[in-house]
Amino acid sequence: MPWTLRFAIGSLFVFVIGAVMIAWACMSTGWETLSWFAWGSLTAGVGLIGTALLAMLSAVIHQGWRRFSLALMSAAVFLFVVFLIFAKFA
């Protein structure tokens, strides 16, 4: 597996960490909720954008892993759209 694809999967785990931070913010009360939600949103957004960019780079460079890279990129874009819809209603 190419290194760019491994970093893309690692960036997807960064998104999961951000999503956990947002979930923690939804269960908390008080002013700390805003900081948890803001940091979680930033972390999740960076993770998804990093996943999409690294998966695109891997799809262009490594022909044999193109289908997996495009599937990973599609999942990242889908999660980003869901994340934006969630942020709009929050």
Salt bridges, closest charged atoms under 4 A:
none
